[in-house]
Amino acid sequence: MNIIKVLAYSAKYLPKGKVLFVFQSDDEWYWLRKLILEEGFATPLSSIQEIEMYLDLKLALIKEVDGSWDIKPLSQTENE
């Protein structure tokens, strides 16, 4: 999986100082950091609007970082 963008969002109902991290892959899918930690890359989301609906939150972009990070599934990294 190649991650090309990391986005940090705030939301009115998140605890003060908490940030929601979203990763965007080169195939245009979005991934919530929380879901990646829980289940790996099993639940792709198609847009930021879908994430807002999924979380029932209105998100406000704080920071966007472009780059290229090759991410391996946890099962592959455990065997190396």
N, C-alpha and C positions, 0 to 999 in steps of 0.2 A: 504494500500500500504506500503510495507516495502522497504525503501531505504537502500542500502548496501554500496553505494560509492558516494562521492561528488568529482567532477573533476572540476578544474579551468583551463581554456584555454585562451591563448592570440592569437591574429591574427594581421597580418600586417596592415589591414585596419580598425581595431577597434581604437577608439580614445585613445590617450596615457593614460595609467593608467586604462583603462577599461578591465574587465575580463568577460569572458563568463562562466557561471556556468552550469554544466550538472550533473544531478542526474541519478544514475543507480539503477534500482529496482532489487529485488531478482529474478524476472522472466526474467532477462536479457534485459529489455527494457531501453532505454535512454530517458531522459526528459529534455528539455531546460527550465531553470528557467523562462525565459521571457514568454514562452508559458503557463507554469503552472500559472503564475500570471494573464495572460489574460483569459485563458479558463479552468483552472484546468488540470486534467490529461486526457484530451481528445485526445492528439496527441502524441502517443508514436513513437519513432524512433528506428530503429533496430540496428544502429551502429554509431560510430563516423564518419565514411565515409559518411553515409546518412545525418548526421547533416552538414558536410562540404558542401555537394551538396545542401542541403536545403538553407543554408546561403550564398553559393557561396564564401566560405572562406577556407583557409588552416589553420587549428588550430594547435597550439603548446601547449602541456601539460605543465602547470606550477606546479600544485600540485594535488595530489590524496589523499583523506582521506577515509579510510575504517571505517565502523561502522554499526550500525543497528538503523534506525529511523523509527518508525511506523507513517505514515502520513495519516491523515484522510482528505477526501474531504471537502472543505470549507462548503458545505451544511450541513454536519454532525456536524461540530464544532460550527456552528451558533446556533444549537438547544440545545446545552449542557449548 
